[in-house]
Amino acid sequence: MTQTRRQFMATTAAATAALGLPGLARAADPLGIALITPSPLGDVGWSHTLKLGLDGVVAKLGDAVKLTVLENIPEGPDADRIMQKTVTDGNKFVLAGSFGYMNGGLQLARRFPDVSVIHASGYQVAPNFANFAARYFQGTYLMGMAAAALSKTGKIGSVSAFAIPELITSINAFALGAQSVNPAIEVSVVWVNSWFDPAKEQAAAKALISQGNDVIFSNAQDTPSVISACEEAGVYAFNLNSSMKSYAPTKYLGVVGTDWSPYFIAEVEAHIAGTFKGSSHWLGIADKVVFVADWNPDIPADIKAKIDETEAQIAAGSFNPFTGPILKADGTEVAAAGAVIPDDQILAMDWHVKGVVTPLPQ
Protein backbone atom coordinates (compact mmCIF):
# COMPACT_ATOMS: atom_id res chain seq x y z
CA MET A 1 0.00 0.00 0.00
CA THR A 2 1.41 3.39 -0.97
CA GLN A 3 0.12 6.59 0.58
CA THR A 4 0.76 10.28 0.20
CA ARG A 5 1.22 12.37 3.34
CA ARG A 6 -2.31 13.79 3.00
CA GLN A 7 -3.90 10.36 2.63
CA PHE A 8 -1.92 9.09 5.60
CA MET A 9 -3.07 11.90 7.86
CA ALA A 10 -6.66 11.41 6.75
CA THR A 11 -6.63 7.78 7.86
CA THR A 12 -4.93 8.39 11.20
CA ALA A 13 -8.03 8.93 13.33
CA ALA A 14 -9.73 5.78 12.07
CA ALA A 15 -6.59 3.69 12.49
CA THR A 16 -5.99 4.98 16.01
CA ALA A 17 -9.57 4.21 17.01
CA ALA A 18 -9.25 0.69 15.64
CA LEU A 19 -6.12 0.11 17.71
CA GLY A 20 -8.06 0.98 20.84
CA LEU A 21 -10.84 -1.58 20.35
CA PRO A 22 -10.95 -4.20 23.11
CA GLY A 23 -10.94 -7.93 22.53
CA LEU A 24 -8.75 -7.90 19.40
CA ALA A 25 -6.25 -10.72 19.09
CA ARG A 26 -3.27 -8.40 18.66
CA ALA A 27 -0.70 -11.21 18.72
CA ALA A 28 -2.29 -12.74 15.62
CA ASP A 29 -2.26 -9.49 13.69
CA PRO A 30 0.29 -9.04 10.89
CA LEU A 31 3.41 -7.08 11.67
CA GLY A 32 2.92 -3.53 10.44
CA ILE A 33 5.92 -2.29 8.47
CA ALA A 34 6.18 1.39 7.51
CA LEU A 35 8.53 2.72 4.83
CA ILE A 36 9.18 6.47 4.66
CA THR A 37 11.04 7.73 1.59
CA PRO A 38 12.43 11.18 0.66
CA SER A 39 11.28 11.05 -2.96
CA PRO A 40 8.50 9.55 -5.07
CA LEU A 41 8.75 5.80 -5.63
CA GLY A 42 8.68 6.11 -9.42
CA ASP A 43 9.99 3.25 -11.54
CA VAL A 44 13.71 3.73 -10.81
CA GLY A 45 16.04 5.06 -8.15
CA TRP A 46 16.66 4.85 -4.41
CA SER A 47 13.10 4.97 -3.08
CA HIS A 48 11.96 2.51 -5.74
CA THR A 49 14.72 0.12 -4.71
CA LEU A 50 13.79 0.32 -1.01
CA LYS A 51 10.22 -0.60 -1.91
CA LEU A 52 11.45 -3.54 -4.01
CA GLY A 53 13.45 -4.74 -1.01
CA LEU A 54 10.35 -4.72 1.18
CA ASP A 55 8.39 -6.41 -1.58
CA GLY A 56 10.84 -9.25 -1.02
CA VAL A 57 9.82 -9.31 2.65
CA VAL A 58 6.14 -9.53 1.69
CA ALA A 59 6.89 -12.29 -0.82
CA LYS A 60 8.75 -14.27 1.87
CA LEU A 61 6.44 -13.71 4.84
CA GLY A 62 3.07 -13.18 3.14
CA ASP A 63 0.15 -12.42 5.47
CA ALA A 64 2.48 -12.22 8.47
CA VAL A 65 3.32 -8.63 7.46
CA LYS A 66 1.44 -5.58 6.25
CA LEU A 67 3.29 -2.82 4.40
CA THR A 68 2.53 0.91 4.40
CA VAL A 69 4.62 3.21 2.20
CA LEU A 70 4.77 6.97 2.68
CA GLU A 71 6.68 8.53 -0.21
CA ASN A 72 8.14 11.94 -0.99
CA ILE A 73 8.39 13.03 2.68
CA PRO A 74 10.78 15.98 3.19
CA GLU A 75 13.48 15.54 5.80
CA GLY A 76 12.87 17.47 9.00
CA PRO A 77 10.06 17.92 11.54
CA ASP A 78 7.38 16.82 9.09
CA ALA A 79 9.10 13.45 8.62
CA ASP A 80 9.53 13.07 12.37
CA ARG A 81 5.81 13.58 12.96
CA ILE A 82 4.90 11.16 10.20
CA MET A 83 7.23 8.47 11.52
CA GLN A 84 5.60 8.79 14.93
CA LYS A 85 2.13 8.57 13.36
CA THR A 86 3.06 5.30 11.69
CA VAL A 87 3.85 3.86 15.12
CA THR A 88 0.77 5.19 16.90
CA ASP A 89 -1.22 3.68 14.04
CA GLY A 90 0.15 0.26 14.94
CA ASN A 91 3.30 -0.26 12.88
CA LYS A 92 6.06 -1.95 14.86
CA PHE A 93 8.80 -1.93 12.22
CA VAL A 94 9.89 1.32 10.58
CA LEU A 95 12.28 1.81 7.68
CA ALA A 96 13.50 5.41 7.68
CA GLY A 97 14.76 5.74 4.12
CA SER A 98 16.96 8.83 4.14
CA PHE A 99 20.06 10.15 5.92
CA GLY A 100 18.12 13.20 7.12
CA TYR A 101 15.63 11.02 9.02
CA MET A 102 18.31 9.78 11.43
CA ASN A 103 17.73 11.94 14.49
CA GLY A 104 13.96 11.67 14.28
CA GLY A 105 14.19 7.92 13.79
CA LEU A 106 16.51 7.54 16.77
CA GLN A 107 14.16 9.52 19.01
CA LEU A 108 11.29 7.37 17.76
CA ALA A 109 13.16 4.21 18.72
CA ARG A 110 13.90 5.55 22.18
CA ARG A 111 10.27 6.56 22.70
CA PHE A 112 8.89 3.20 21.57
CA PRO A 113 11.21 0.38 22.74
CA ASP A 114 8.90 -2.30 21.27
CA VAL A 115 9.40 -0.86 17.77
CA SER A 116 12.36 -1.77 15.56
CA VAL A 117 13.73 1.00 13.32
CA ILE A 118 16.24 0.58 10.51
CA HIS A 119 17.74 3.73 9.04
CA ALA A 120 19.40 4.28 5.68
CA SER A 121 22.92 5.67 5.47
CA GLY A 122 23.28 6.85 9.05
CA TYR A 123 25.70 5.99 11.84
CA GLN A 124 23.67 6.01 15.07
CA VAL A 125 22.64 2.82 16.86
CA ALA A 126 20.44 1.94 19.84
CA PRO A 127 19.05 -1.39 21.10
CA ASN A 128 16.13 -1.13 18.65
CA PHE A 129 17.70 1.21 16.09
CA ALA A 130 19.97 -0.10 13.32
CA ASN A 131 21.53 1.54 10.28
CA PHE A 132 22.33 0.15 6.87
CA ALA A 133 24.31 1.32 3.87
CA ALA A 134 25.74 -0.12 0.68
CA ARG A 135 29.37 -0.36 -0.31
CA TYR A 136 28.58 1.39 -3.57
CA PHE A 137 32.25 2.20 -3.96
CA GLN A 138 32.92 -1.42 -4.88
CA GLY A 139 30.73 -1.01 -7.95
CA THR A 140 31.73 2.54 -8.84
CA TYR A 141 35.39 1.46 -8.94
CA LEU A 142 34.44 -1.05 -11.64
CA MET A 143 32.43 1.60 -13.51
CA GLY A 144 35.45 3.89 -13.36
CA MET A 145 37.50 1.27 -15.18
CA ALA A 146 34.92 1.14 -17.96
CA ALA A 147 34.58 4.92 -18.04
CA ALA A 148 38.30 5.46 -18.56
CA ALA A 149 38.35 2.93 -21.37
CA LEU A 150 35.54 4.71 -23.21
CA SER A 151 36.45 8.34 -22.51
CA LYS A 152 38.04 10.15 -25.42
CA THR A 153 38.73 13.37 -23.51
CA GLY A 154 40.18 11.92 -20.32
CA LYS A 155 37.55 13.93 -18.44
CA ILE A 156 34.64 12.27 -16.66
CA GLY A 157 32.10 13.71 -14.27
CA SER A 158 29.48 13.12 -11.60
CA VAL A 159 26.17 14.75 -10.80
CA SER A 160 25.89 14.09 -7.08
CA ALA A 161 23.18 14.71 -4.50
CA PHE A 162 24.81 15.74 -1.21
CA ALA A 163 28.44 15.90 -0.07
CA ILE A 164 28.10 13.14 2.53
CA PRO A 165 30.72 10.40 3.04
CA GLU A 166 28.65 7.71 1.29
CA LEU A 167 28.58 9.72 -1.93
CA ILE A 168 32.13 11.01 -1.59
CA THR A 169 33.45 7.44 -1.35
CA SER A 170 31.51 6.53 -4.49
CA ILE A 171 33.13 9.39 -6.41
CA ASN A 172 36.60 8.63 -5.07
CA ALA A 173 36.34 4.96 -6.01
CA PHE A 174 35.03 5.98 -9.44
CA ALA A 175 38.17 8.10 -9.87
CA LEU A 176 40.51 5.38 -8.59
CA GLY A 177 38.99 2.76 -10.88
CA ALA A 178 39.36 5.12 -13.83
CA GLN A 179 42.97 5.91 -12.89
CA SER A 180 43.78 2.18 -12.83
CA VAL A 181 43.14 2.26 -16.59
CA ASN A 182 44.21 5.85 -17.37
CA PRO A 183 46.30 7.50 -14.61
CA ALA A 184 45.75 10.95 -16.16
CA ILE A 185 41.94 10.85 -15.89
CA GLU A 186 40.19 13.82 -14.26
CA VAL A 187 36.82 13.82 -12.47
CA SER A 188 34.59 16.87 -12.10
CA VAL A 189 31.59 17.00 -9.73
CA VAL A 190 28.42 19.07 -9.55
CA TRP A 191 26.60 18.87 -6.22
CA VAL A 192 22.86 19.51 -6.65
CA ASN A 193 22.01 19.34 -2.92
CA SER A 194 18.85 17.37 -3.53
CA TRP A 195 17.76 13.75 -3.78
CA PHE A 196 15.04 14.64 -6.26
CA ASP A 197 15.26 17.68 -8.55
CA PRO A 198 14.98 16.62 -12.20
CA ALA A 199 15.52 20.10 -13.64
CA LYS A 200 18.63 20.80 -11.56
CA GLU A 201 20.04 17.32 -12.26
CA GLN A 202 19.58 17.72 -16.00
CA ALA A 203 21.18 21.19 -15.95
CA ALA A 204 24.15 19.80 -14.00
CA ALA A 205 24.64 16.98 -16.51
CA LYS A 206 24.55 19.40 -19.42
CA ALA A 207 27.08 21.65 -17.68
CA LEU A 208 29.49 18.75 -17.20
CA ILE A 209 29.06 17.66 -20.81
CA SER A 210 29.72 21.20 -22.04
CA GLN A 211 33.02 21.11 -20.13
CA GLY A 212 34.17 18.05 -22.09
CA ASN A 213 33.25 15.29 -19.64
CA ASP A 214 32.19 12.36 -21.81
CA VAL A 215 31.18 9.81 -19.15
CA ILE A 216 28.81 10.89 -16.36
CA PHE A 217 28.04 9.22 -13.03
CA SER A 218 24.52 9.94 -11.73
CA ASN A 219 25.29 9.68 -8.02
CA ALA A 220 22.18 9.10 -5.88
CA GLN A 221 19.60 10.73 -8.14
CA ASP A 222 16.09 9.29 -7.95
CA THR A 223 15.20 10.37 -11.49
CA PRO A 224 16.56 9.40 -14.91
CA SER A 225 17.18 13.06 -15.80
CA VAL A 226 20.97 12.70 -15.93
CA ILE A 227 20.81 9.44 -17.85
CA SER A 228 18.35 10.85 -20.40
CA ALA A 229 20.39 14.03 -20.90
CA CYS A 230 23.52 11.96 -21.54
CA GLU A 231 21.75 9.72 -24.04
CA GLU A 232 20.55 12.79 -25.91
CA ALA A 233 24.07 14.24 -25.95
CA GLY A 234 25.71 10.96 -26.99
CA VAL A 235 27.61 10.62 -23.71
CA TYR A 236 27.94 7.45 -21.62
CA ALA A 237 26.30 7.42 -18.19
CA PHE A 238 25.62 5.14 -15.26
CA ASN A 239 23.75 5.37 -11.97
CA LEU A 240 23.13 3.75 -8.60
CA ASN A 241 20.40 1.49 -7.21
CA SER A 242 18.22 0.37 -10.12
CA SER A 243 18.63 0.03 -13.85
CA MET A 244 17.80 3.03 -16.03
CA LYS A 245 18.78 1.32 -19.25
CA SER A 246 15.41 2.02 -20.87
CA TYR A 247 16.20 5.75 -20.65
CA ALA A 248 19.50 5.36 -22.50
CA PRO A 249 19.33 2.45 -24.93
CA THR A 250 22.68 3.21 -26.62
CA LYS A 251 24.81 5.12 -24.08
CA TYR A 252 23.95 3.38 -20.83
CA LEU A 253 27.26 2.32 -19.26
CA GLY A 254 25.61 0.16 -16.61
CA VAL A 255 24.17 0.20 -13.10
CA VAL A 256 25.63 -0.19 -9.64
CA GLY A 257 22.50 -1.79 -8.28
CA THR A 258 21.27 -2.75 -4.83
CA ASP A 259 19.07 -5.63 -3.76
CA TRP A 260 18.02 -4.91 -0.18
CA SER A 261 15.66 -7.86 0.22
CA PRO A 262 18.17 -10.24 1.92
CA TYR A 263 18.95 -7.64 4.59
CA PHE A 264 15.35 -6.49 5.07
CA ILE A 265 14.10 -10.07 5.39
CA ALA A 266 16.72 -10.84 8.04
CA GLU A 267 15.85 -7.74 10.09
CA VAL A 268 12.08 -8.28 9.94
CA GLU A 269 12.46 -11.93 10.88
CA ALA A 270 14.69 -10.89 13.79
CA HIS A 271 12.00 -8.49 15.01
CA ILE A 272 9.34 -11.20 14.82
CA ALA A 273 11.62 -13.63 16.69
CA GLY A 274 12.44 -11.02 19.34
CA THR A 275 16.14 -11.05 18.48
CA PHE A 276 16.46 -7.67 16.70
CA LYS A 277 19.66 -5.87 17.70
CA GLY A 278 20.62 -2.32 16.86
CA SER A 279 23.84 -2.43 14.87
CA SER A 280 25.49 -1.10 11.74
CA HIS A 281 25.28 -2.98 8.45
CA TRP A 282 27.56 -2.01 5.57
CA LEU A 283 26.80 -4.40 2.77
CA GLY A 284 28.45 -4.99 -0.58
CA ILE A 285 29.12 -7.37 -3.42
CA ALA A 286 29.99 -10.30 -1.14
CA ASP A 287 26.64 -9.89 0.63
CA LYS A 288 24.71 -10.04 -2.66
CA VAL A 289 23.38 -6.54 -1.93
CA VAL A 290 25.54 -4.54 -4.36
CA PHE A 291 25.79 -5.74 -7.94
CA VAL A 292 26.84 -4.41 -11.34
CA ALA A 293 24.77 -5.07 -14.44
CA ASP A 294 23.72 -3.85 -17.89
CA TRP A 295 27.29 -3.33 -19.08
CA ASN A 296 27.51 -1.47 -22.36
CA PRO A 297 28.81 -3.66 -25.23
CA ASP A 298 31.11 -0.80 -26.32
CA ILE A 299 33.47 -1.56 -23.42
CA PRO A 300 36.63 -3.11 -24.93
CA ALA A 301 36.85 -6.86 -24.32
CA ASP A 302 40.21 -6.67 -22.54
CA ILE A 303 38.93 -4.04 -20.12
CA LYS A 304 35.74 -5.99 -19.50
CA ALA A 305 37.85 -9.03 -18.65
CA LYS A 306 39.84 -6.94 -16.16
CA ILE A 307 36.58 -5.62 -14.68
CA ASP A 308 35.24 -9.14 -14.22
CA GLU A 309 38.49 -10.24 -12.61
CA THR A 310 38.47 -7.26 -10.24
CA GLU A 311 34.83 -7.85 -9.33
CA ALA A 312 35.65 -11.45 -8.42
CA GLN A 313 38.53 -10.26 -6.24
CA ILE A 314 36.27 -7.77 -4.45
CA ALA A 315 33.65 -10.47 -3.85
CA ALA A 316 36.34 -12.80 -2.47
CA GLY A 317 37.76 -10.09 -0.21
CA SER A 318 41.18 -10.19 -1.84
CA PHE A 319 40.98 -6.64 -3.24
CA ASN A 320 39.69 -3.37 -1.81
CA PRO A 321 39.23 -0.36 -4.13
CA PHE A 322 40.81 1.83 -1.45
CA THR A 323 44.19 0.11 -1.66
CA GLY A 324 47.21 2.46 -1.89
CA PRO A 325 49.01 4.28 -3.11
CA ILE A 326 46.27 6.88 -2.60
CA LEU A 327 46.75 10.63 -2.44
CA LYS A 328 44.29 13.31 -1.44
CA ALA A 329 43.48 16.03 -3.97
CA ASP A 330 46.03 18.28 -2.23
CA GLY A 331 48.76 15.65 -2.69
CA THR A 332 48.80 14.34 0.89
CA GLU A 333 49.38 10.59 1.05
CA VAL A 334 46.64 8.71 2.91
CA ALA A 335 47.59 5.16 1.96
CA ALA A 336 51.01 3.87 0.97
CA ALA A 337 51.40 1.28 -1.76
CA GLY A 338 49.62 -1.90 -0.73
CA ALA A 339 48.01 -0.39 2.37
CA VAL A 340 44.21 -0.42 2.65
CA ILE A 341 42.22 2.47 4.10
CA PRO A 342 40.28 0.96 7.03
CA ASP A 343 36.49 0.88 7.05
CA ASP A 344 36.06 3.51 9.76
CA GLN A 345 38.02 6.02 7.68
CA ILE A 346 36.10 5.16 4.51
CA LEU A 347 32.81 5.63 6.37
CA ALA A 348 33.92 9.09 7.51
CA MET A 349 35.56 10.14 4.23
CA ASP A 350 35.36 13.91 3.76
CA TRP A 351 38.07 14.45 1.17
CA HIS A 352 38.62 13.75 -2.51
CA VAL A 353 41.37 11.67 -4.06
CA LYS A 354 43.90 13.20 -6.40
CA GLY A 355 42.33 13.51 -9.84
CA VAL A 356 38.97 14.80 -8.59
CA VAL A 357 39.38 18.41 -9.63
CA THR A 358 36.26 19.95 -8.06
CA PRO A 359 36.77 21.08 -4.44
CA LEU A 360 34.31 19.80 -1.88
CA PRO A 361 31.76 22.38 -0.69
CA GLN A 362 32.65 23.99 2.62
Buried (B, 14 or more C-beta within 10 A) or exposed (E): EBBEBEEBEEEBEEBEEEEEEEEEEEEEEEBBBBBBBBBBBBEBBBBBBBBBBBBBBBEBBEEBBBBBBBBBBBBEEEBBEBBBBBBEBBBBBBBBBBBBBBBBBBBBBBEBEEBBBBBBBBEBBBEBBBBBBBBBBBBBBBBBBBBBBBBEEBBBBBBBBBBBBBBBBBBBBBBBBBBBBBEEBBBBBBBBEBBBBBEBBBBBBBBBBEEBBBBBBBBBBBBBBBBBBBBBBEBBBBBBBBBBBEBBEEBBBBBBBBBBBBBBBEBBBBBBEEEBEBEBBBBBBEBEBBBBEBBBEEBEEEBBEBBEEBBEEBBEEEBBBBBBEBBBBEEEEBBEEEBBBEEEEBBEBEBBBBBBBBEBEE
